[in-house]
């Protein structure tokens, strides 16, 4: 079940000073997981948040077409780190970890393609103003590390958490019985 947590990300970030980028995304993931876990105390809850570290600046979602265009102009041809914080809560314990994947943005992306991509709306709710698995994938030259981390959740981190809790991954697969 997907249950978005309505947390004030800007307010949480404002309380953090002089912390590593990983600590920022972990704090956001913690807030999201904790909020959902209060409503689902007997379930395994995964809270996650991603941000892009580019030239020493941590960036979240652009939210607007203009900001997405501005970010693509800045990140064109550069290498950045997509960092995802994971806070996973089980009924009796929790597991926290950050995952980092290095992303190389295309240097030859045209201004017309940047504007057209932003106009689709796809990059607006995404950390780093891009997706890997959809239209944004056209403009990514290389990734190093966990590709699932860029898509939203690091599956290796979630797998380790489930094993830590005593579950197998297949316990969470949605299996339909033949009718």
Z-matrix of the N, CA and C atoms (Angstrom, degrees):
N
C 1 1.442
C 2 1.531 1 108.13
N 3 1.296 2 116.01 1 135.30
C 4 1.460 3 121.49 2 176.26
C 5 1.517 4 107.78 3 -100.90
N 6 1.327 5 115.72 4 124.26
C 7 1.462 6 121.08 5 -177.63
C 8 1.527 7 108.26 6 -134.13
N 9 1.324 8 117.50 7 94.25
C 10 1.471 9 119.63 8 -178.70
C 11 1.532 10 111.76 9 -61.02
N 12 1.309 11 115.55 10 141.34
C 13 1.466 12 121.60 11 177.41
C 14 1.520 13 108.46 12 -100.89
N 15 1.300 14 115.54 13 127.50
C 16 1.463 15 120.65 14 -179.71
C 17 1.526 16 108.91 15 -92.44
N 18 1.318 17 115.83 16 87.51
C 19 1.464 18 120.73 17 178.15
C 20 1.521 19 108.63 18 -113.47
N 21 1.304 20 115.68 19 151.95
C 22 1.467 21 120.99 20 178.28
C 23 1.528 22 107.92 21 -85.51
N 24 1.321 23 115.75 22 91.47
C 25 1.461 24 120.89 23 -175.86
C 26 1.521 25 111.76 24 -60.33
N 27 1.321 26 117.05 25 -41.14
C 28 1.467 27 119.95 26 -179.28
C 29 1.525 28 111.54 27 -62.90
N 30 1.333 29 116.99 28 -39.20
C 31 1.469 30 120.61 29 179.33
C 32 1.528 31 110.80 30 -66.17
N 33 1.320 32 116.60 31 -39.84
C 34 1.467 33 120.26 32 179.02
C 35 1.526 34 109.96 33 -65.30
N 36 1.316 35 116.28 34 -46.05
C 37 1.469 36 120.42 35 -179.99
C 38 1.525 37 110.71 36 -61.90
N 39 1.325 38 117.22 37 -36.55
C 40 1.471 39 121.29 38 -178.97
C 41 1.525 40 112.05 39 -63.51
N 42 1.337 41 117.92 40 -25.14
C 43 1.468 42 120.65 41 179.94
C 44 1.524 43 112.43 42 -81.49
N 45 1.321 44 116.85 43 -11.03
C 46 1.463 45 121.36 44 -176.23
C 47 1.522 46 110.08 45 -98.51
N 48 1.308 47 116.02 46 124.85
C 49 1.466 48 120.05 47 177.22
C 50 1.521 49 109.20 48 -129.33
N 51 1.309 50 115.49 49 141.37
C 52 1.465 51 122.12 50 177.91
C 53 1.525 52 113.07 51 50.80
N 54 1.321 53 116.17 52 48.34
C 55 1.463 54 120.12 53 177.47
C 56 1.525 55 108.85 54 -118.71
N 57 1.306 56 115.08 55 156.36
C 58 1.462 57 121.36 56 178.60
C 59 1.527 58 109.82 57 -68.07
N 60 1.327 59 117.64 58 152.94
C 61 1.469 60 120.19 59 178.11
C 62 1.533 61 113.00 60 -54.07
N 63 1.317 62 116.91 61 -37.06
C 64 1.458 63 120.43 62 178.84
C 65 1.521 64 111.17 63 -61.59
N 66 1.334 65 116.94 64 -36.41
C 67 1.459 66 120.37 65 -179.91
C 68 1.524 67 111.82 66 -68.18
N 69 1.317 68 117.10 67 -30.91
C 70 1.470 69 120.66 68 177.91
C 71 1.523 70 109.90 69 -65.73
N 72 1.336 71 117.39 70 -51.24
C 73 1.467 72 119.22 71 -178.22
C 74 1.526 73 111.37 72 -68.87
N 75 1.321 74 117.59 73 -30.82
C 76 1.465 75 119.73 74 175.91
C 77 1.524 76 111.21 75 -67.61
N 78 1.327 77 117.83 76 -38.43
C 79 1.470 78 120.86 77 177.47
C 80 1.526 79 110.84 78 -63.90
N 81 1.321 80 116.82 79 -41.50
C 82 1.464 81 120.34 80 178.27
C 83 1.527 82 111.14 81 -66.50
N 84 1.328 83 116.83 82 -42.39
C 85 1.464 84 120.81 83 178.19
C 86 1.524 85 110.70 84 -62.97
N 87 1.331 86 116.53 85 -40.84
C 88 1.468 87 121.37 86 178.07
C 89 1.529 88 110.70 87 -60.67
N 90 1.319 89 117.03 88 -46.46
C 91 1.469 90 120.60 89 -179.34
C 92 1.524 91 111.03 90 -60.93
N 93 1.310 92 116.84 91 -42.54
C 94 1.467 93 120.70 92 -179.50
C 95 1.525 94 111.32 93 -66.90
N 96 1.328 95 116.75 94 -46.83
C 97 1.461 96 120.08 95 -178.66
C 98 1.521 97 111.52 96 -64.38
N 99 1.316 98 116.73 97 -42.33
C 100 1.461 99 120.78 98 -179.32
C 101 1.521 100 111.17 99 -62.62
N 102 1.329 101 116.70 100 -42.06
C 103 1.459 102 120.37 101 179.74
C 104 1.533 103 111.13 102 -61.45
N 105 1.312 104 116.62 103 -46.11
C 106 1.466 105 120.20 104 -178.10
C 107 1.528 106 110.78 105 -71.83
N 108 1.323 107 118.10 106 -36.92
C 109 1.465 108 121.50 107 -178.35
C 110 1.521 109 112.26 108 -63.24
N 111 1.332 110 117.84 109 -29.77
C 112 1.471 111 119.04 110 177.70
C 113 1.525 112 111.05 111 -65.68
N 114 1.325 113 117.12 112 -28.48
C 115 1.464 114 121.37 113 178.60
C 116 1.528 115 112.28 114 -88.36
N 117 1.325 116 117.12 115 -18.83
C 118 1.468 117 122.69 116 -177.37
C 119 1.529 118 109.56 117 -134.52
N 120 1.348 119 117.57 118 65.58
C 121 1.465 120 120.38 119 -171.95
C 122 1.532 121 115.35 120 -67.82
N 123 1.321 122 118.33 121 -15.71
C 124 1.468 123 120.33 122 -177.77
C 125 1.529 124 112.82 123 -103.80
N 126 1.318 125 116.09 124 7.30
C 127 1.459 126 120.80 125 -177.44
C 128 1.528 127 111.17 126 -108.94
N 129 1.318 128 115.29 127 162.88
C 130 1.460 129 120.91 128 168.54
C 131 1.523 130 106.10 129 -84.23
N 132 1.328 131 116.16 130 125.77
C 133 1.462 132 122.15 131 -176.36
C 134 1.525 133 108.69 132 -118.65
N 135 1.323 134 115.66 133 132.76
C 136 1.464 135 121.20 134 178.15
C 137 1.522 136 108.51 135 -113.07
N 138 1.323 137 116.05 136 118.66
C 139 1.458 138 121.23 137 172.52
C 140 1.514 139 107.77 138 -107.94
N 141 1.329 140 116.21 139 135.59
C 142 1.465 141 119.32 140 -178.65
C 143 1.517 142 109.87 141 -146.03
N 144 1.317 143 115.18 142 151.66
C 145 1.455 144 120.82 143 172.87
C 146 1.518 145 108.20 144 -152.27
N 147 1.335 146 115.14 145 140.93
C 148 1.462 147 121.26 146 -178.95
C 149 1.514 148 110.59 147 -120.34
N 150 1.322 149 115.33 148 148.57
C 151 1.461 150 122.38 149 173.11
C 152 1.523 151 107.76 150 -143.96
N 153 1.314 152 115.23 151 156.68
C 154 1.460 153 121.45 152 179.81
C 155 1.520 154 109.21 153 -104.53
N 156 1.326 155 116.29 154 127.57
C 157 1.460 156 121.97 155 175.67
C 158 1.524 157 107.67 156 -98.73
N 159 1.341 158 115.94 157 108.75
C 160 1.459 159 122.61 158 -177.77
C 161 1.518 160 108.50 159 -127.47
N 162 1.315 161 116.57 160 121.34
C 163 1.467 162 121.71 161 179.14
C 164 1.531 163 111.94 162 52.63
N 165 1.327 164 116.21 163 40.22
C 166 1.456 165 121.00 164 177.89
C 167 1.514 166 115.21 165 79.22
N 168 1.328 167 118.05 166 0.31
C 169 1.466 168 122.06 167 -179.18
C 170 1.524 169 109.59 168 -109.09
N 171 1.315 170 116.11 169 129.82
C 172 1.455 171 122.29 170 179.05
C 173 1.524 172 108.94 171 -89.24
N 174 1.327 173 116.19 172 123.97
C 175 1.461 174 121.25 173 -176.19
C 176 1.523 175 110.53 174 -121.34
N 177 1.310 176 114.90 175 135.25
C 178 1.456 177 120.73 176 174.36
C 179 1.511 178 110.42 177 -95.99
N 180 1.310 179 115.37 178 -139.34
C 181 1.462 180 121.74 179 -179.09
C 182 1.528 181 110.17 180 -79.52
N 183 1.327 182 118.23 181 141.54
C 184 1.466 183 119.27 182 -179.52
C 185 1.532 184 113.38 183 -75.87
N 186 1.313 185 118.45 184 -29.16
C 187 1.472 186 125.43 185 178.16
C 188 1.523 187 115.20 186 67.12
N 189 1.329 188 119.47 187 -30.22
C 190 1.469 189 120.27 188 -178.76
C 191 1.525 190 109.92 189 -125.47
N 192 1.313 191 115.04 190 154.91
C 193 1.457 192 120.72 191 178.54
C 194 1.528 193 111.07 192 -61.47
N 195 1.330 194 116.08 193 -42.59
C 196 1.467 195 120.12 194 -179.77
C 197 1.519 196 111.35 195 -60.87
N 198 1.332 197 116.76 196 -44.41
C 199 1.468 198 119.51 197 179.60
C 200 1.524 199 111.18 198 -67.25
N 201 1.320 200 118.13 199 -37.17
C 202 1.469 201 120.51 200 177.14
C 203 1.529 202 110.29 201 -61.41
N 204 1.319 203 117.03 202 -42.73
C 205 1.470 204 120.96 203 177.82
C 206 1.526 205 110.49 204 -62.56
N 207 1.327 206 116.72 205 -46.01
C 208 1.469 207 120.54 206 179.11
C 209 1.524 208 111.58 207 -59.25
N 210 1.328 209 116.63 208 -42.56
C 211 1.464 210 119.76 209 -179.57
C 212 1.527 211 111.42 210 -66.02
N 213 1.321 212 117.11 211 -40.63
C 214 1.461 213 119.24 212 179.17
C 215 1.518 214 111.48 213 -65.00
N 216 1.310 215 117.13 214 -35.08
C 217 1.470 216 118.66 215 176.02
C 218 1.531 217 110.60 216 -64.59
N 219 1.339 218 117.31 217 -36.47
C 220 1.465 219 120.70 218 179.69
C 221 1.525 220 112.31 219 -74.85
N 222 1.322 221 117.50 220 -35.84
C 223 1.466 222 119.36 221 -173.60
C 224 1.531 223 113.42 222 -93.53
N 225 1.303 224 117.68 223 -7.94
C 226 1.467 225 121.76 224 179.20
C 227 1.534 226 109.68 225 -55.12
N 228 1.337 227 116.40 226 124.86
C 229 1.460 228 122.24 227 177.91
C 230 1.514 229 115.05 228 78.14
N 231 1.311 230 118.06 229 2.30
C 232 1.469 231 120.75 230 -176.74
C 233 1.522 232 111.63 231 -104.83
N 234 1.316 233 113.29 232 166.94
C 235 1.453 234 122.15 233 174.60
C 236 1.522 235 107.58 234 -109.88
N 237 1.317 236 116.05 235 137.41
C 238 1.464 237 121.52 236 -179.09
C 239 1.526 238 108.57 237 -141.47
N 240 1.316 239 115.65 238 170.61
C 241 1.457 240 121.34 239 178.12
C 242 1.531 241 109.00 240 -115.22
N 243 1.328 242 115.26 241 127.36
C 244 1.456 243 121.40 242 173.67
C 245 1.522 244 105.59 243 -94.90
N 246 1.324 245 116.68 244 118.21
C 247 1.465 246 121.80 245 -175.33
C 248 1.520 247 108.44 246 -114.19
N 249 1.325 248 116.07 247 127.57
C 250 1.460 249 121.25 248 178.58
C 251 1.519 250 109.04 249 -119.58
N 252 1.323 251 115.46 250 127.15
C 253 1.452 252 121.49 251 173.37
C 254 1.518 253 108.73 252 -93.52
N 255 1.312 254 116.21 253 138.24
C 256 1.461 255 122.50 254 179.13
C 257 1.524 256 107.87 255 -124.67
N 258 1.314 257 116.40 256 128.75
C 259 1.468 258 121.53 257 172.28
C 260 1.521 259 105.31 258 -127.57
N 261 1.320 260 115.80 259 113.22
C 262 1.457 261 121.48 260 -173.18
C 263 1.519 262 107.74 261 -116.66
N 264 1.321 263 115.10 262 124.86
C 265 1.459 264 121.45 263 -174.97
C 266 1.522 265 109.29 264 -115.60
N 267 1.327 266 115.80 265 128.54
C 268 1.455 267 122.75 266 171.41
C 269 1.527 268 106.27 267 -112.12
N 270 1.332 269 118.02 268 166.40
C 271 1.466 270 118.81 269 -175.62
C 272 1.527 271 115.71 270 -52.45
N 273 1.331 272 119.10 271 -30.12
C 274 1.463 273 118.58 272 -176.50
C 275 1.524 274 114.77 273 -119.51
N 276 1.307 275 118.37 274 1.17
C 277 1.459 276 120.16 275 -176.56
C 278 1.527 277 110.14 276 -160.80
N 279 1.328 278 116.14 277 177.71
C 280 1.464 279 119.39 278 175.57
C 281 1.524 280 109.52 279 -145.76
N 282 1.334 281 114.48 280 169.64
C 283 1.458 282 121.84 281 -176.30
C 284 1.519 283 107.29 282 -145.41
N 285 1.326 284 116.58 283 129.48
C 286 1.468 285 121.08 284 -179.44
C 287 1.523 286 109.13 285 -126.62
N 288 1.324 287 115.44 286 136.86
C 289 1.463 288 120.01 287 176.47
C 290 1.518 289 109.20 288 -161.46
N 291 1.315 290 114.81 289 149.05
C 292 1.465 291 120.81 290 173.90
C 293 1.522 292 108.04 291 -110.73
N 294 1.319 293 115.54 292 148.07
C 295 1.463 294 121.72 293 176.70
C 296 1.523 295 108.24 294 -126.43
N 297 1.321 296 115.98 295 140.51
C 298 1.466 297 121.06 296 -179.35
C 299 1.522 298 109.62 297 -124.61
N 300 1.320 299 115.45 298 131.65
C 301 1.459 300 122.44 299 176.36
C 302 1.524 301 107.88 300 -125.64
N 303 1.313 302 116.28 301 132.55
C 304 1.463 303 121.18 302 179.54
C 305 1.527 304 109.23 303 -87.56
N 306 1.324 305 115.29 304 133.30
C 307 1.465 306 122.35 305 -176.80
C 308 1.524 307 108.71 306 -122.18
N 309 1.326 308 116.44 307 132.67
C 310 1.469 309 121.92 308 175.00
C 311 1.529 310 107.82 309 -109.97
N 312 1.342 311 115.51 310 115.73
C 313 1.461 312 121.68 311 -179.71
C 314 1.524 313 110.16 312 -83.68
N 315 1.306 314 116.62 313 144.44
C 316 1.465 315 122.07 314 -179.25
C 317 1.520 316 110.78 315 -60.64
N 318 1.323 317 115.85 316 136.40
C 319 1.467 318 121.12 317 177.96
C 320 1.521 319 111.40 318 -83.36
N 321 1.320 320 116.58 319 -23.61
C 322 1.462 321 119.84 320 -173.78
C 323 1.528 322 114.29 321 -98.02
N 324 1.328 323 118.13 322 10.41
C 325 1.463 324 119.75 323 178.45
C 326 1.530 325 108.98 324 -63.59
N 327 1.304 326 115.93 325 130.46
C 328 1.467 327 120.52 326 -176.15
C 329 1.524 328 111.27 327 -81.72
N 330 1.313 329 115.74 328 157.65
C 331 1.463 330 120.24 329 175.25
C 332 1.527 331 110.54 330 -59.13
N 333 1.333 332 117.02 331 -36.50
C 334 1.468 333 120.79 332 179.05
C 335 1.525 334 110.88 333 -64.07
N 336 1.343 335 117.54 334 -41.31
C 337 1.463 336 120.06 335 178.03
C 338 1.527 337 111.27 336 -68.91
N 339 1.317 338 117.49 337 -37.27
C 340 1.470 339 120.28 338 176.34
C 341 1.524 340 109.71 339 -60.25
N 342 1.314 341 117.33 340 -49.09
C 343 1.466 342 121.41 341 -179.10
C 344 1.527 343 111.17 342 -63.31
N 345 1.325 344 116.90 343 -42.60
C 346 1.466 345 120.44 344 -179.97
C 347 1.523 346 110.85 345 -65.39
N 348 1.327 347 117.05 346 -40.70
C 349 1.464 348 120.63 347 178.90
C 350 1.526 349 110.41 348 -64.18
N 351 1.308 350 117.47 349 -46.88
C 352 1.467 351 120.56 350 178.52
C 353 1.526 352 110.68 351 -60.32
N 354 1.329 353 117.23 352 -38.50
C 355 1.468 354 121.78 353 -178.24
C 356 1.527 355 112.68 354 -65.79
N 357 1.335 356 117.90 355 -21.51
C 358 1.469 357 119.72 356 177.61
C 359 1.523 358 111.47 357 -69.54
N 360 1.333 359 116.95 358 -20.74
C 361 1.460 360 120.92 359 -176.15
C 362 1.515 361 113.52 360 84.94
N 363 1.313 362 117.11 361 -13.23
C 364 1.463 363 120.25 362 -176.86
C 365 1.527 364 114.04 363 -56.73
N 366 1.330 365 119.75 364 -43.60
C 367 1.465 366 118.41 365 -175.39
C 368 1.534 367 114.66 366 -78.90
N 369 1.315 368 118.57 367 -10.12
C 370 1.469 369 120.44 368 -171.95
C 371 1.527 370 114.28 369 -63.10
N 372 1.343 371 120.36 370 -40.37
C 373 1.463 372 119.26 371 179.92
C 374 1.526 373 113.78 372 -93.95
N 375 1.343 374 117.24 373 17.56
C 376 1.466 375 121.12 374 -172.62
C 377 1.523 376 112.20 375 -115.46
N 378 1.322 377 115.55 376 135.10
C 379 1.463 378 119.85 377 173.84
C 380 1.517 379 108.73 378 -58.85
N 381 1.318 380 116.76 379 133.39
C 382 1.451 381 121.13 380 -179.20
C 383 1.512 382 114.40 381 79.55
N 384 1.321 383 117.08 382 0.70
C 385 1.471 384 122.80 383 178.12
C 386 1.523 385 112.44 384 61.09
N 387 1.341 386 117.05 385 36.21
C 388 1.463 387 119.20 386 177.99
C 389 1.519 388 111.23 387 -155.20
N 390 1.321 389 113.88 388 159.41
C 391 1.453 390 122.21 389 169.36
C 392 1.524 391 107.28 390 -120.14
N 393 1.294 392 116.25 391 153.57
C 394 1.459 393 120.75 392 175.31
C 395 1.523 394 110.01 393 -95.80
N 396 1.315 395 116.21 394 -33.86
C 397 1.456 396 121.58 395 -170.42
C 398 1.522 397 114.10 396 -88.87
N 399 1.309 398 118.38 397 -1.94
C 400 1.465 399 120.43 398 -177.95
C 401 1.533 400 108.94 399 -132.21
N 402 1.323 401 117.32 400 -137.68
C 403 1.466 402 120.96 401 -174.55
C 404 1.525 403 113.48 402 -60.33
N 405 1.318 404 117.49 403 -36.14
C 406 1.464 405 120.62 404 -178.92
C 407 1.512 406 113.50 405 -61.90
N 408 1.326 407 117.29 406 -23.86
C 409 1.453 408 121.03 407 179.06
C 410 1.523 409 113.66 408 -59.01
N 411 1.326 410 116.72 409 -23.99
C 412 1.464 411 120.75 410 177.12
C 413 1.530 412 111.88 411 -61.29
N 414 1.316 413 116.88 412 -25.68
C 415 1.462 414 121.20 413 -169.93
C 416 1.526 415 113.41 414 -110.84
N 417 1.327 416 116.40 415 14.94
C 418 1.460 417 122.18 416 177.28
C 419 1.523 418 107.28 417 -109.05
N 420 1.329 419 117.15 418 119.64
C 421 1.464 420 120.63 419 -179.17
C 422 1.519 421 113.08 420 -83.69
N 423 1.334 422 117.42 421 -31.01
C 424 1.459 423 118.86 422 -175.03
C 425 1.519 424 109.51 423 -162.76
N 426 1.318 425 115.00 424 147.99
C 427 1.459 426 120.11 425 167.71
C 428 1.520 427 107.63 426 -130.82
N 429 1.311 428 115.18 427 148.30
C 430 1.458 429 121.55 428 176.06
C 431 1.514 430 106.73 429 -127.21
N 432 1.328 431 114.99 430 121.49
C 433 1.449 432 119.37 431 -178.24
C 434 1.518 433 110.42 432 117.02
N 435 1.286 434 115.15 433 -155.60
C 436 1.460 435 123.36 434 -172.65
C 437 1.530 436 111.72 435 -78.60
N 438 1.337 437 118.87 436 111.40
C 439 1.464 438 119.59 437 179.85
C 440 1.525 439 113.12 438 -65.94
N 441 1.332 440 118.13 439 -31.32
C 442 1.468 441 119.36 440 -179.99
C 443 1.523 442 111.33 441 -65.82
N 444 1.321 443 117.21 442 -26.83
C 445 1.460 444 121.07 443 176.45
C 446 1.523 445 110.90 444 -61.53
N 447 1.325 446 116.78 445 -39.16
C 448 1.462 447 121.02 446 179.97
C 449 1.524 448 110.35 447 -69.49
N 450 1.307 449 116.88 448 -33.28
C 451 1.462 450 121.02 449 -178.26
C 452 1.525 451 110.98 450 -74.65
N 453 1.318 452 118.88 451 -25.75
C 454 1.460 453 119.06 452 176.02
C 455 1.509 454 115.82 453 158.65
N 456 1.307 455 117.76 454 -43.68
C 457 1.460 456 122.34 455 178.30
C 458 1.518 457 108.30 456 -133.33
N 459 1.301 458 116.21 457 139.63
C 460 1.456 459 119.38 458 173.37
C 461 1.524 460 107.51 459 -79.29
N 462 1.321 461 116.48 460 108.39
C 463 1.462 462 119.19 461 179.84
C 464 1.527 463 112.22 462 -61.89
N 465 1.347 464 120.43 463 -36.36
C 466 1.460 465 118.72 464 174.39
C 467 1.537 466 113.04 465 -61.29
N 468 1.330 467 118.17 466 -38.18
C 469 1.470 468 120.41 467 177.60
C 470 1.524 469 109.82 468 -65.14
N 471 1.324 470 117.33 469 -45.64
C 472 1.464 471 120.52 470 -179.68
C 473 1.528 472 110.07 471 -64.11
N 474 1.327 473 117.82 472 -41.00
C 475 1.467 474 121.18 473 177.96
C 476 1.529 475 110.57 474 -59.30
N 477 1.335 476 116.67 475 -47.22
C 478 1.474 477 119.74 476 179.49
C 479 1.525 478 111.14 477 -61.49
N 480 1.326 479 117.00 478 -38.58
C 481 1.467 480 120.25 479 178.40
C 482 1.524 481 110.54 480 -64.24
N 483 1.322 482 116.88 481 -45.78
C 484 1.464 483 119.65 482 -179.97
C 485 1.519 484 111.13 483 -61.42
N 486 1.331 485 117.58 484 -42.30
C 487 1.460 486 120.50 485 176.65
C 488 1.529 487 110.58 486 -63.21
N 489 1.321 488 117.02 487 -39.28
C 490 1.467 489 122.12 488 177.32
C 491 1.537 490 110.51 489 -59.19
N 492 1.332 491 115.94 490 -37.45
C 493 1.468 492 121.13 491 -179.74
C 494 1.527 493 112.73 492 -80.70
N 495 1.338 494 117.60 493 -8.42
C 496 1.457 495 120.88 494 -179.32
C 497 1.521 496 114.28 495 92.52
N 498 1.311 497 117.30 496 14.03
C 499 1.464 498 121.61 497 177.55
C 500 1.523 499 109.76 498 -100.84
N 501 1.321 500 115.09 499 158.80
C 502 1.453 501 121.39 500 166.18
C 503 1.520 502 107.36 501 -98.43
N 504 1.313 503 116.60 502 153.33
C 505 1.462 504 120.79 503 179.35
C 506 1.521 505 110.50 504 -57.96
N 507 1.331 506 117.09 505 -42.14
C 508 1.464 507 119.51 506 -176.06
C 509 1.529 508 113.00 507 -63.97
N 510 1.329 509 117.82 508 -15.98
C 511 1.469 510 120.17 509 175.59
C 512 1.525 511 111.76 510 -61.50
N 513 1.328 512 117.00 511 -19.97
C 514 1.463 513 121.49 512 -175.38
C 515 1.527 514 113.17 513 -108.98
N 516 1.315 515 116.43 514 5.39
C 517 1.458 516 118.91 515 176.66
C 518 1.516 517 108.74 516 -77.29
N 519 1.299 518 116.29 517 138.65
C 520 1.458 519 121.55 518 177.72
C 521 1.525 520 107.58 519 -85.55
N 522 1.314 521 115.07 520 103.58
C 523 1.462 522 119.40 521 -178.06
C 524 1.519 523 109.66 522 -107.19
N 525 1.316 524 115.42 523 132.46
C 526 1.462 525 120.83 524 176.18
C 527 1.522 526 108.38 525 -101.64
N 528 1.317 527 114.99 526 136.20
C 529 1.458 528 119.50 527 175.82
C 530 1.518 529 108.83 528 -84.83
N 531 1.314 530 115.13 529 143.84
C 532 1.468 531 119.73 530 177.50
C 533 1.522 532 109.01 531 -63.93
N 534 1.304 533 114.71 532 137.19
C 535 1.475 534 118.93 533 -179.23
C 536 1.495 535 111.23 534 -98.19
